[in-house]
Amino acid sequence: MPAAIQVDRLSKSYGPTRAVVDLSFMVEEGEFLGFLGPNGAGKTTTIRILTGILRPDGGRAEVGGLELCHREAIAREIGVVPESRGFYDWMTASEYLTFFARAYRHGKPAEPKVVDSLLEQVDLARSRYTRVGAFSRGMKQRLGLARALVNRPRILFLDEPTLGLDPQGQQDIKNLLRHLNSDGVTVFLSSHLLSEVAELCSRIVVIDRGRLVGEGTLDGLRQKAGLKTGWHVRVAGDRTALESAWPGAQITVLPGALAEAEGLFLGDRAEANRFLDDLRAHRVEVLKFTAGGQNLEEVFLALTRREESDAPLDPANDRSAAPGKGRTRQTGGSR
Amino acid sequence: MIRLIWAKEVRAELYTWRSALWLLLASLIFSFTSYLLLTNKELTLLDQTELLWLLGKIIVGTALLMVTIDASSILTSEFEHHTAESLFIAPIRLRDLVIGKFLASLTLWGALYVVAVPYMIVAAAGTRLAPAFLGYVALLGTLGVAAMVLLALGIAFLFRSSKNALTTTLVVLLGLTVPALFTSALKSGFVARVFERINPVDSIFAALDNVLVDYQLSPLQNGRFLLPLAGFLAAAFAFAVFAAWRFERQGIVRSGS
Protein backbone atom coordinates (compact mmCIF):
# COMPACT_ATOMS: atom_id res chain seq x y z
CA MET A 1 0.00 0.00 0.00
CA PRO A 2 1.58 3.36 -0.95
CA ALA A 3 2.08 5.96 1.75
CA ALA A 4 -0.31 8.87 1.94
CA ILE A 5 1.83 10.49 4.61
CA GLN A 6 5.45 9.69 5.27
CA VAL A 7 7.16 11.40 8.20
CA ASP A 8 10.87 10.92 8.69
CA ARG A 9 12.75 12.27 11.73
CA LEU A 10 10.71 15.47 11.79
CA SER A 11 11.77 18.11 14.33
CA LYS A 12 10.46 21.50 15.35
CA SER A 13 11.43 23.76 18.23
CA TYR A 14 9.99 26.99 19.55
CA GLY A 15 13.03 28.62 21.09
CA PRO A 16 14.28 26.23 23.76
CA THR A 17 11.07 24.16 23.69
CA ARG A 18 11.27 21.09 21.49
CA ALA A 19 7.76 20.58 20.19
CA VAL A 20 8.50 17.70 17.81
CA VAL A 21 11.58 15.50 18.20
CA ASP A 22 12.75 13.08 15.51
CA LEU A 23 9.19 12.01 14.79
CA SER A 24 8.79 9.25 12.21
CA PHE A 25 5.67 7.41 11.16
CA MET A 26 3.76 6.47 8.06
CA VAL A 27 0.10 6.58 7.08
CA GLU A 28 -1.05 4.29 4.30
CA GLU A 29 -3.44 5.44 1.62
CA GLY A 30 -7.05 4.93 2.66
CA GLU A 31 -6.13 4.46 6.30
CA PHE A 32 -8.05 6.01 9.21
CA LEU A 33 -5.29 7.04 11.59
CA GLY A 34 -5.78 8.29 15.12
CA PHE A 35 -3.16 10.77 16.30
CA LEU A 36 -3.04 10.97 20.06
CA GLY A 37 -1.04 12.72 22.69
CA PRO A 38 -1.52 14.74 25.85
CA ASN A 39 -1.80 18.52 25.72
CA GLY A 40 1.42 20.03 24.44
CA ALA A 41 2.58 16.72 22.98
CA GLY A 42 3.19 18.30 19.57
CA LYS A 43 0.08 17.07 17.74
CA THR A 44 -0.99 20.45 16.41
CA THR A 45 2.58 21.34 15.50
CA THR A 46 2.89 18.07 13.55
CA ILE A 47 -0.38 18.74 11.73
CA ARG A 48 0.69 22.31 10.98
CA ILE A 49 3.99 21.07 9.56
CA LEU A 50 2.29 18.43 7.44
CA THR A 51 -0.25 20.94 6.10
CA GLY A 52 2.42 23.49 5.20
CA ILE A 53 1.55 26.04 7.87
CA LEU A 54 4.81 25.59 9.76
CA ARG A 55 8.29 24.81 8.53
CA PRO A 56 10.11 21.97 10.29
CA ASP A 57 13.58 22.55 11.69
CA GLY A 58 14.75 19.15 10.61
CA GLY A 59 13.73 15.89 9.01
CA ARG A 60 11.50 15.44 6.03
CA ALA A 61 7.94 14.49 5.25
CA GLU A 62 5.83 13.71 2.24
CA VAL A 63 2.10 14.29 1.99
CA GLY A 64 0.33 12.67 -0.95
CA GLY A 65 3.75 11.82 -2.39
CA LEU A 66 4.78 15.49 -2.35
CA GLU A 67 7.62 17.03 -0.37
CA LEU A 68 6.54 19.70 2.12
CA CYS A 69 8.13 22.48 0.06
CA HIS A 70 5.29 22.10 -2.47
CA ARG A 71 2.75 23.84 -0.22
CA GLU A 72 0.27 24.77 -2.93
CA ALA A 73 0.34 21.35 -4.59
CA ILE A 74 -0.17 19.71 -1.18
CA ALA A 75 -3.00 22.15 -0.46
CA ARG A 76 -4.86 20.79 -3.50
CA GLU A 77 -4.56 17.21 -2.20
CA ILE A 78 -5.56 17.76 1.40
CA GLY A 79 -8.46 19.03 3.45
CA VAL A 80 -7.84 20.39 6.92
CA VAL A 81 -9.98 21.13 9.94
CA PRO A 82 -7.40 23.10 11.91
CA GLU A 83 -7.23 23.61 15.63
CA SER A 84 -7.77 27.36 15.38
CA ARG A 85 -11.04 27.79 13.58
CA GLY A 86 -11.62 31.33 12.50
CA PHE A 87 -14.43 32.26 10.18
CA TYR A 88 -15.39 35.35 8.25
CA ASP A 89 -18.40 36.13 10.39
CA TRP A 90 -19.82 38.64 7.93
CA MET A 91 -20.15 35.99 5.19
CA THR A 92 -23.09 33.63 4.87
CA ALA A 93 -22.35 29.89 4.96
CA SER A 94 -22.85 29.75 1.22
CA GLU A 95 -20.56 32.73 0.56
CA TYR A 96 -17.93 31.26 2.84
CA LEU A 97 -17.79 27.97 0.97
CA THR A 98 -17.99 29.75 -2.40
CA PHE A 99 -14.92 31.80 -1.43
CA PHE A 100 -12.95 28.63 -0.78
CA ALA A 101 -14.39 26.87 -3.84
CA ARG A 102 -13.02 29.79 -5.88
CA ALA A 103 -9.66 29.50 -4.13
CA TYR A 104 -9.55 25.89 -5.35
CA ARG A 105 -10.60 27.07 -8.82
CA HIS A 106 -13.67 24.88 -9.16
CA GLY A 107 -14.90 27.08 -11.99
CA LYS A 108 -17.92 29.33 -11.68
CA PRO A 109 -20.52 26.92 -13.13
CA ALA A 110 -19.54 24.13 -10.72
CA GLU A 111 -19.36 26.30 -7.60
CA PRO A 112 -23.08 26.33 -6.61
CA LYS A 113 -23.31 22.55 -6.98
CA VAL A 114 -20.19 21.96 -4.91
CA VAL A 115 -21.36 24.38 -2.22
CA ASP A 116 -24.90 22.97 -2.08
CA SER A 117 -23.69 19.39 -1.85
CA LEU A 118 -21.26 20.27 0.95
CA LEU A 119 -23.93 22.13 2.90
CA GLU A 120 -26.19 19.09 2.53
CA GLN A 121 -23.41 16.78 3.66
CA VAL A 122 -22.86 18.68 6.90
CA ASP A 123 -26.54 19.38 7.43
CA LEU A 124 -26.31 23.14 7.03
CA ALA A 125 -28.43 23.46 3.90
CA ARG A 126 -31.17 25.31 5.75
CA SER A 127 -28.67 27.84 7.10
CA ARG A 128 -26.97 28.59 3.79
CA TYR A 129 -28.03 32.26 3.84
CA THR A 130 -27.34 32.77 7.54
CA ARG A 131 -24.31 34.84 8.49
CA VAL A 132 -21.57 32.67 9.98
CA GLY A 133 -21.38 35.09 12.92
CA ALA A 134 -24.83 33.91 13.98
CA PHE A 135 -23.83 30.22 13.91
CA SER A 136 -23.51 28.14 17.05
CA ARG A 137 -20.17 26.50 17.82
CA GLY A 138 -21.39 23.19 16.48
CA MET A 139 -22.60 24.76 13.25
CA LYS A 140 -19.25 26.47 12.79
CA GLN A 141 -17.58 23.14 13.40
CA ARG A 142 -19.64 21.56 10.64
CA LEU A 143 -18.96 24.48 8.32
CA GLY A 144 -15.23 24.05 8.99
CA LEU A 145 -15.52 20.41 7.97
CA ALA A 146 -17.41 21.40 4.81
CA ARG A 147 -14.61 23.83 3.97
CA ALA A 148 -12.07 21.04 4.45
CA LEU A 149 -13.98 18.97 1.89
CA VAL A 150 -14.39 21.71 -0.69
CA ASN A 151 -11.58 20.35 -2.90
CA ARG A 152 -12.60 16.68 -2.53
CA PRO A 153 -9.34 15.92 -0.72
CA ARG A 154 -7.42 12.65 -0.88
CA ILE A 155 -6.12 13.19 2.62
CA LEU A 156 -8.09 14.76 5.44
CA PHE A 157 -6.41 16.24 8.52
CA LEU A 158 -8.75 16.76 11.44
CA ASP A 159 -7.76 18.47 14.67
CA GLU A 160 -10.55 17.84 17.19
CA PRO A 161 -13.33 17.79 14.57
CA THR A 162 -16.17 17.02 16.98
CA LEU A 163 -15.19 19.50 19.68
CA GLY A 164 -18.25 21.37 20.87
CA LEU A 165 -20.75 19.18 19.05
CA ASP A 166 -23.74 17.58 20.75
CA PRO A 167 -23.91 13.75 20.69
CA GLN A 168 -26.10 13.77 17.58
CA GLY A 169 -23.73 16.16 15.82
CA GLN A 170 -20.76 14.01 16.83
CA GLN A 171 -22.47 10.95 15.46
CA ASP A 172 -23.26 12.71 12.16
CA ILE A 173 -19.65 13.80 11.75
CA LYS A 174 -18.38 10.33 12.60
CA ASN A 175 -20.72 8.81 10.03
CA LEU A 176 -19.54 11.30 7.43
CA LEU A 177 -15.91 10.50 8.21
CA ARG A 178 -16.59 6.76 7.96
CA HIS A 179 -18.29 7.35 4.62
CA LEU A 180 -15.36 9.44 3.33
CA ASN A 181 -12.88 6.82 4.50
CA SER A 182 -14.83 4.07 2.78
CA ASP A 183 -14.58 6.17 -0.39
CA GLY A 184 -10.79 5.95 -0.12
CA VAL A 185 -10.04 9.22 1.68
CA THR A 186 -7.11 8.90 4.09
CA VAL A 187 -8.14 10.36 7.44
CA PHE A 188 -5.64 11.72 9.95
CA LEU A 189 -7.62 12.32 13.12
CA SER A 190 -6.25 14.10 16.15
CA SER A 191 -8.69 14.01 19.02
CA HIS A 192 -8.87 14.03 22.77
CA LEU A 193 -12.00 11.90 22.63
CA LEU A 194 -10.36 8.53 22.99
CA SER A 195 -13.62 6.68 22.52
CA GLU A 196 -13.99 8.42 19.17
CA VAL A 197 -10.49 7.39 18.10
CA ALA A 198 -11.04 3.81 19.29
CA GLU A 199 -14.33 3.69 17.39
CA LEU A 200 -13.11 5.13 14.11
CA CYS A 201 -9.44 4.49 13.66
CA SER A 202 -7.81 1.39 12.28
CA ARG A 203 -4.40 2.42 13.58
CA ILE A 204 -3.17 4.83 16.22
CA VAL A 205 -0.03 6.91 16.62
CA VAL A 206 0.66 8.18 20.13
CA ILE A 207 3.15 10.97 20.73
CA ASP A 208 4.30 12.62 23.91
CA ARG A 209 6.67 15.57 24.28
CA GLY A 210 7.12 15.52 20.54
CA ARG A 211 8.31 11.92 20.47
CA LEU A 212 6.61 8.83 19.15
CA VAL A 213 5.63 6.61 22.08
CA GLY A 214 3.40 4.12 20.35
CA GLU A 215 2.17 3.17 16.92
CA GLY A 216 -0.09 0.39 15.77
CA THR A 217 -3.49 -1.13 16.27
CA LEU A 218 -5.21 -0.86 19.61
CA ASP A 219 -4.25 -4.46 20.41
CA GLY A 220 -0.66 -3.78 19.44
CA LEU A 221 -0.57 -0.71 21.61
CA ARG A 222 -2.05 -2.63 24.52
CA GLN A 223 0.77 -5.12 24.20
CA LYS A 224 3.38 -2.37 23.93
CA ALA A 225 1.94 -0.74 27.04
CA GLY A 226 2.06 -4.04 28.85
CA LEU A 227 -1.70 -4.14 29.09
CA LYS A 228 -3.83 -7.16 28.36
CA THR A 229 -6.83 -7.44 26.15
CA GLY A 230 -10.13 -7.44 27.93
CA TRP A 231 -12.73 -10.15 27.20
CA HIS A 232 -16.33 -9.76 28.19
CA VAL A 233 -17.39 -13.08 29.72
CA ARG A 234 -20.79 -14.39 30.77
CA VAL A 235 -21.10 -17.96 31.93
CA ALA A 236 -23.69 -20.18 33.53
CA GLY A 237 -23.48 -23.59 35.17
CA ASP A 238 -23.14 -25.49 38.38
CA ARG A 239 -22.09 -23.10 41.15
CA THR A 240 -19.20 -25.31 42.42
CA ALA A 241 -17.90 -25.83 38.90
CA LEU A 242 -18.10 -22.13 38.25
CA GLU A 243 -16.19 -21.31 41.41
CA SER A 244 -13.36 -23.67 40.55
CA ALA A 245 -13.21 -22.68 36.87
CA TRP A 246 -13.32 -18.93 37.55
CA PRO A 247 -11.97 -18.28 41.01
CA GLY A 248 -12.98 -14.94 42.41
CA ALA A 249 -15.87 -14.49 40.03
CA GLN A 250 -18.90 -12.75 41.39
CA ILE A 251 -21.54 -15.40 41.11
CA THR A 252 -25.26 -14.90 41.04
CA VAL A 253 -27.21 -17.92 42.17
CA LEU A 254 -30.19 -18.67 40.00
CA PRO A 255 -33.28 -20.68 40.96
CA GLY A 256 -32.39 -24.35 41.07
CA ALA A 257 -28.77 -25.50 41.23
CA LEU A 258 -27.59 -23.11 38.52
CA ALA A 259 -25.50 -20.01 38.88
CA GLU A 260 -24.35 -17.27 36.54
CA ALA A 261 -21.32 -14.98 36.48
CA GLU A 262 -20.35 -12.03 34.34
CA GLY A 263 -17.16 -10.05 34.23
CA LEU A 264 -14.04 -9.00 32.38
CA PHE A 265 -11.16 -11.38 31.77
CA LEU A 266 -7.80 -9.75 31.01
CA GLY A 267 -5.27 -11.74 29.04
CA ASP A 268 -3.85 -12.33 25.58
CA ARG A 269 -5.46 -14.67 23.06
CA ALA A 270 -3.61 -17.78 24.31
CA GLU A 271 -4.58 -17.05 27.90
CA ALA A 272 -8.15 -16.48 26.82
CA ASN A 273 -8.18 -19.87 25.05
CA ARG A 274 -6.81 -21.60 28.12
CA PHE A 275 -9.48 -19.90 30.24
CA LEU A 276 -12.17 -21.07 27.81
CA ASP A 277 -10.82 -24.64 27.94
CA ASP A 278 -10.94 -24.51 31.74
CA LEU A 279 -14.54 -23.37 31.67
CA ARG A 280 -15.53 -26.12 29.26
CA ALA A 281 -13.60 -28.73 31.25
CA HIS A 282 -15.70 -27.75 34.24
CA ARG A 283 -18.88 -28.06 32.11
CA VAL A 284 -19.60 -24.39 32.46
CA GLU A 285 -21.74 -23.01 29.67
CA VAL A 286 -20.14 -19.99 28.00
CA LEU A 287 -22.94 -17.55 27.13
CA LYS A 288 -20.70 -14.74 25.95
CA PHE A 289 -16.98 -14.42 25.30
CA THR A 290 -16.16 -11.36 23.26
CA ALA A 291 -13.10 -9.18 22.95
CA GLY A 292 -13.84 -5.88 24.54
CA GLY A 293 -12.82 -3.65 27.34
CA GLN A 294 -10.07 -2.45 25.01
CA ASN A 295 -9.97 0.76 26.86
CA LEU A 296 -7.89 3.18 24.82
CA GLU A 297 -7.76 5.47 27.80
CA GLU A 298 -5.79 2.84 29.72
CA VAL A 299 -3.43 2.39 26.77
CA PHE A 300 -3.03 6.12 26.32
CA LEU A 301 -2.32 6.74 29.99
CA ALA A 302 0.07 3.82 30.15
CA LEU A 303 2.03 4.98 27.12
CA THR A 304 2.20 8.62 28.10
CA ARG A 305 2.83 7.84 31.80
CA ARG A 306 5.78 5.71 30.75
CA GLU A 307 7.18 8.66 28.87
CA GLU A 308 6.64 10.96 31.82
CA SER A 309 8.81 8.88 34.09
CA ASP A 310 11.21 8.24 31.20
CA ALA A 311 11.36 4.64 32.38
CA PRO A 312 9.65 1.54 31.08
CA LEU A 313 6.32 0.78 32.67
CA ASP A 314 6.62 -1.76 35.38
CA PRO A 315 3.99 -4.37 34.56
CA ALA A 316 3.89 -5.35 38.23
CA ASN A 317 2.64 -1.91 39.09
CA ASP A 318 -0.09 -1.98 36.51
CA ARG A 319 -3.35 -3.21 37.92
CA SER A 320 -4.37 -4.94 34.72
CA ALA A 321 -1.13 -6.73 34.01
CA ALA A 322 -1.08 -9.50 36.57
CA PRO A 323 0.94 -12.60 35.78
CA GLY A 324 -0.48 -16.01 35.29
CA LYS A 325 -3.56 -16.81 33.32
CA GLY A 326 -4.79 -13.25 33.52
CA ARG A 327 -6.93 -11.30 35.89
CA THR A 328 -10.63 -11.00 36.02
CA ARG A 329 -12.64 -7.98 36.97
CA GLN A 330 -16.19 -8.69 37.93
CA THR A 331 -19.00 -6.44 36.99
CA GLY A 332 -21.51 -8.33 39.04
CA GLY A 333 -24.17 -10.81 38.18
CA SER A 334 -26.73 -10.18 35.56
CA ARG A 335 -29.64 -10.32 37.96
CA MET B 1 -6.61 34.66 -6.92
CA ILE B 2 -5.63 38.31 -6.42
CA ARG B 3 -9.13 39.32 -7.51
CA LEU B 4 -10.66 36.84 -5.07
CA ILE B 5 -8.72 38.30 -2.15
CA TRP B 6 -9.34 41.88 -3.28
CA ALA B 7 -13.09 41.22 -3.59
CA LYS B 8 -13.18 39.60 -0.15
CA GLU B 9 -11.43 42.54 1.45
CA VAL B 10 -13.59 45.14 -0.26
CA ARG B 11 -16.73 43.25 0.76
CA ALA B 12 -15.42 42.88 4.31
CA GLU B 13 -14.93 46.65 4.46
CA LEU B 14 -18.46 47.23 3.23
CA TYR B 15 -20.09 44.64 5.47
CA THR B 16 -18.33 45.92 8.55
CA TRP B 17 -19.12 49.55 7.63
CA ARG B 18 -15.47 50.39 8.12
CA SER B 19 -15.08 51.96 4.70
CA ALA B 20 -18.38 53.81 4.96
CA LEU B 21 -17.23 55.30 8.24
CA TRP B 22 -13.92 56.40 6.75
CA LEU B 23 -15.68 57.96 3.78
CA LEU B 24 -18.20 59.74 5.99
CA LEU B 25 -15.41 61.06 8.18
CA ALA B 26 -13.42 62.18 5.13
CA SER B 27 -16.40 63.99 3.62
CA LEU B 28 -16.97 65.75 6.97
CA ILE B 29 -13.31 66.84 7.06
CA PHE B 30 -13.44 68.07 3.45
CA SER B 31 -16.76 69.87 4.06
CA PHE B 32 -15.46 71.51 7.21
CA THR B 33 -12.24 72.58 5.44
CA SER B 34 -14.18 73.99 2.47
CA TYR B 35 -16.53 75.81 4.82
CA LEU B 36 -13.60 77.37 6.65
CA LEU B 37 -11.87 78.35 3.42
CA LEU B 38 -15.01 80.10 2.21
CA THR B 39 -16.17 81.73 5.43
CA ASN B 40 -13.13 82.36 7.61
CA LYS B 41 -12.09 86.00 7.19
CA GLU B 42 -8.35 85.35 7.18
CA LEU B 43 -8.55 82.27 4.98
CA THR B 44 -10.73 84.05 2.40
CA LEU B 45 -7.85 86.51 1.97
CA LEU B 46 -5.71 83.68 0.62
CA ASP B 47 -5.05 83.49 -3.07
CA GLN B 48 -7.20 80.79 -4.70
CA THR B 49 -4.12 78.80 -5.67
CA GLU B 50 -2.96 78.81 -2.06
CA LEU B 51 -6.42 77.67 -1.09
CA LEU B 52 -6.18 74.78 -3.55
CA TRP B 53 -2.75 73.87 -2.18
CA LEU B 54 -4.17 73.79 1.35
CA LEU B 55 -7.12 71.65 0.28
CA GLY B 56 -4.81 69.31 -1.66
CA LYS B 57 -2.63 68.85 1.40
CA ILE B 58 -5.67 68.09 3.55
CA ILE B 59 -7.02 65.55 1.04
CA VAL B 60 -3.72 63.70 0.68
CA GLY B 61 -2.97 63.95 4.41
CA THR B 62 -6.41 62.58 5.36
CA ALA B 63 -6.03 59.76 2.85
CA LEU B 64 -2.55 58.88 4.11
CA LEU B 65 -3.79 58.70 7.68
CA MET B 66 -7.00 56.74 6.99
CA VAL B 67 -5.54 54.26 4.52
CA THR B 68 -2.52 53.66 6.76
CA ILE B 69 -4.75 52.89 9.75
CA ASP B 70 -6.87 50.61 7.59
CA ALA B 71 -3.90 48.81 6.03
CA SER B 72 -2.32 48.19 9.45
CA SER B 73 -5.11 45.79 10.37
CA ILE B 74 -5.99 44.34 6.96
CA LEU B 75 -3.41 41.57 7.33
CA THR B 76 -3.18 41.22 11.10
CA SER B 77 -6.95 40.76 11.41
CA GLU B 78 -6.44 37.37 9.72
CA PHE B 79 -4.23 36.32 12.63
CA GLU B 80 -6.34 37.90 15.31
CA HIS B 81 -9.57 36.34 14.03
CA HIS B 82 -7.80 32.99 13.49
CA THR B 83 -8.65 32.94 9.79
CA ALA B 84 -5.04 32.92 8.58
CA GLU B 85 -4.64 29.17 9.02
CA SER B 86 -7.67 28.26 6.92
CA LEU B 87 -6.61 30.81 4.33
CA PHE B 88 -3.09 29.43 3.99
CA ILE B 89 -4.30 25.84 3.98
CA ALA B 90 -6.01 26.70 0.69
CA PRO B 91 -3.75 26.98 -2.36
CA ILE B 92 -3.43 30.75 -2.04
CA ARG B 93 0.00 32.19 -2.65
CA LEU B 94 1.30 34.66 -0.12
CA ARG B 95 2.13 36.98 -3.03
CA ASP B 96 -1.50 36.91 -4.23
CA LEU B 97 -2.75 37.52 -0.72
CA VAL B 98 -0.49 40.54 -0.25
CA ILE B 99 -1.30 42.02 -3.64
CA GLY B 100 -5.04 41.45 -3.06
CA LYS B 101 -4.90 43.22 0.28
CA PHE B 102 -2.68 45.98 -1.12
CA LEU B 103 -5.21 46.62 -3.91
CA ALA B 104 -8.06 46.61 -1.39
CA SER B 105 -6.30 49.36 0.58
CA LEU B 106 -5.73 51.32 -2.63
CA THR B 107 -9.45 50.91 -3.37
CA LEU B 108 -10.18 52.78 -0.15
CA TRP B 109 -7.89 55.54 -1.37
CA GLY B 110 -9.79 55.49 -4.69
CA ALA B 111 -13.09 55.89 -2.86
CA LEU B 112 -11.69 58.74 -0.76
CA TYR B 113 -10.46 60.40 -3.92
CA VAL B 114 -13.91 60.11 -5.50
CA VAL B 115 -15.39 61.76 -2.40
CA ALA B 116 -12.80 64.55 -2.68
CA VAL B 117 -13.38 65.21 -6.41
CA PRO B 118 -16.44 67.54 -6.01
CA TYR B 119 -14.60 69.57 -3.37
CA MET B 120 -11.57 69.90 -5.65
CA ILE B 121 -13.71 70.90 -8.66
CA VAL B 122 -15.60 73.51 -6.67
CA ALA B 123 -12.43 74.88 -5.08
CA ALA B 124 -10.70 75.13 -8.48
CA ALA B 125 -13.69 76.83 -10.19
CA GLY B 126 -12.61 79.90 -12.07
CA THR B 127 -9.02 78.76 -12.51
CA ARG B 128 -7.53 76.59 -15.20
CA LEU B 129 -5.96 74.42 -12.55
CA ALA B 130 -8.80 71.93 -12.03
CA PRO B 131 -7.36 69.14 -14.28
CA ALA B 132 -3.84 69.61 -12.91
CA PHE B 133 -5.19 69.74 -9.36
CA LEU B 134 -7.21 66.54 -9.86
CA GLY B 135 -4.36 64.83 -11.71
CA TYR B 136 -1.58 65.71 -9.27
CA VAL B 137 -3.64 64.88 -6.18
CA ALA B 138 -4.37 61.50 -7.82
CA LEU B 139 -0.73 60.88 -8.75
CA LEU B 140 0.89 62.11 -5.54
CA GLY B 141 -1.81 60.57 -3.37
CA THR B 142 -1.48 57.19 -5.10
CA LEU B 143 2.31 57.15 -4.77
CA GLY B 144 2.19 58.23 -1.12
CA VAL B 145 -0.68 55.94 -0.15
CA ALA B 146 0.84 52.95 -1.99
CA ALA B 147 4.12 53.44 -0.16
CA MET B 148 2.44 53.77 3.24
CA VAL B 149 0.27 50.67 2.59
CA LEU B 150 3.35 48.63 1.66
CA LEU B 151 5.10 49.90 4.77
CA ALA B 152 2.04 49.04 6.90
CA LEU B 153 1.84 45.54 5.38
CA GLY B 154 5.55 44.97 5.98
CA ILE B 155 5.24 46.10 9.59
CA ALA B 156 2.15 43.89 10.00
CA PHE B 157 4.17 40.91 8.74
CA LEU B 158 6.82 41.60 11.35
CA PHE B 159 4.51 42.11 14.32
CA ARG B 160 1.45 40.00 13.42
CA SER B 161 -0.59 42.18 15.79
CA SER B 162 -2.88 45.06 14.83
CA LYS B 163 -1.98 47.15 17.86
CA ASN B 164 1.77 46.96 17.32
CA ALA B 165 1.50 47.35 13.56
CA LEU B 166 -0.82 50.34 13.87
CA THR B 167 1.27 52.08 16.52
CA THR B 168 4.52 51.60 14.60
CA THR B 169 3.04 52.66 11.25
CA LEU B 170 1.45 55.74 12.80
CA VAL B 171 4.75 56.70 14.44
CA VAL B 172 6.44 56.44 11.03
CA LEU B 173 3.67 58.49 9.39
CA LEU B 174 3.86 61.14 12.11
CA GLY B 175 7.65 61.16 11.82
CA LEU B 176 7.28 61.96 8.12
CA THR B 177 4.32 64.35 8.34
CA VAL B 178 5.17 66.56 11.32
CA PRO B 179 8.51 67.84 9.90
CA ALA B 180 6.69 68.55 6.61
CA LEU B 181 4.45 70.96 8.51
CA PHE B 182 7.37 72.90 9.98
CA THR B 183 7.91 76.45 8.73
CA SER B 184 10.91 77.15 6.49
CA ALA B 185 12.71 78.76 9.41
CA LEU B 186 12.77 75.39 11.15
CA LYS B 187 14.15 73.70 8.04
CA SER B 188 17.25 75.81 7.63
CA GLY B 189 19.83 73.40 9.08
CA PHE B 190 21.75 70.88 6.92
CA VAL B 191 20.07 67.81 8.42
CA ALA B 192 16.64 69.42 8.10
CA ARG B 193 17.31 70.25 4.45
CA VAL B 194 18.50 66.72 3.67
CA PHE B 195 15.45 65.26 5.45
CA GLU B 196 13.19 67.63 3.54
CA ARG B 197 14.70 66.37 0.28
CA ILE B 198 14.10 62.71 1.06
CA ASN B 199 10.88 63.01 3.06
CA PRO B 200 8.02 61.74 0.84
CA VAL B 201 5.37 63.77 2.64
CA ASP B 202 7.46 66.93 2.17
CA SER B 203 7.80 65.97 -1.50
CA ILE B 204 4.01 65.63 -1.89
CA PHE B 205 3.34 69.02 -0.31
CA ALA B 206 6.17 70.67 -2.26
CA ALA B 207 5.00 69.17 -5.55
CA LEU B 208 1.46 70.46 -4.95
CA ASP B 209 2.93 73.88 -4.20
CA ASN B 210 5.02 73.72 -7.37
CA VAL B 211 2.00 72.81 -9.49
CA LEU B 212 -0.71 74.98 -7.95
CA VAL B 213 1.16 78.05 -6.78
CA ASP B 214 4.10 78.16 -9.21
CA TYR B 215 2.21 76.75 -12.24
CA GLN B 216 4.90 74.13 -12.95
CA LEU B 217 2.47 71.64 -14.46
CA SER B 218 4.73 69.24 -16.34
CA PRO B 219 5.85 66.06 -14.54
CA LEU B 220 9.40 66.84 -15.65
CA GLN B 221 9.22 70.13 -13.79
CA ASN B 222 8.21 68.13 -10.71
CA GLY B 223 10.81 65.40 -11.13
CA ARG B 224 12.78 66.53 -8.07
CA PHE B 225 9.68 65.89 -5.94
CA LEU B 226 8.46 62.78 -7.70
CA LEU B 227 11.85 61.08 -7.50
CA PRO B 228 12.06 60.94 -3.67
CA LEU B 229 8.46 59.77 -3.62
CA ALA B 230 9.23 57.00 -6.11
CA GLY B 231 12.33 56.15 -4.06
CA PHE B 232 10.24 55.88 -0.89
CA LEU B 233 7.76 53.66 -2.73
CA ALA B 234 10.59 51.41 -3.94
CA ALA B 235 12.03 51.22 -0.42
CA ALA B 236 8.59 50.41 1.04
CA PHE B 237 8.14 47.71 -1.61
CA ALA B 238 11.53 46.19 -0.81
CA PHE B 239 10.70 46.27 2.90
CA ALA B 240 7.31 44.57 2.33
CA VAL B 241 8.96 41.88 0.17
CA PHE B 242 11.62 41.26 2.83
CA ALA B 243 9.02 41.12 5.62
CA ALA B 244 6.86 38.69 3.59
CA TRP B 245 9.88 36.49 2.88
CA ARG B 246 10.81 36.47 6.57
CA PHE B 247 7.20 35.71 7.48
CA GLU B 248 7.09 32.72 5.14
CA ARG B 249 10.40 31.43 6.47
CA GLN B 250 9.22 31.70 10.07
CA GLY B 251 6.03 29.84 9.22
CA ILE B 252 2.57 31.18 8.71
CA VAL B 253 1.65 30.35 12.27
CA ARG B 254 4.39 31.23 14.71
CA SER B 255 3.37 29.26 17.80
CA GLY B 256 1.89 25.82 18.21
CA SER B 257 1.10 23.27 20.82
Interface residues (C-beta under 8 A of the other chain):
Chain A: K12 Y14 A19 N39 G40 A41 G42 K43 T44 T45 R48 T51 G52 I53 L54 R55 R71 E72 A73 A75 R76 I78 V80 P82 E83 S84 R85 G86 F87 Y88 D89 W90 F99 F100 R102 A103 Y104 G144 R147
Chain B: M1 L4 K8 R11 A12 Y15 T16 E78 H81 H82 T83 A84 E85 S86 F88 I89 A90 P91 I92 R93 R249 Q250 G251 I252 V253 S255 G256 S257
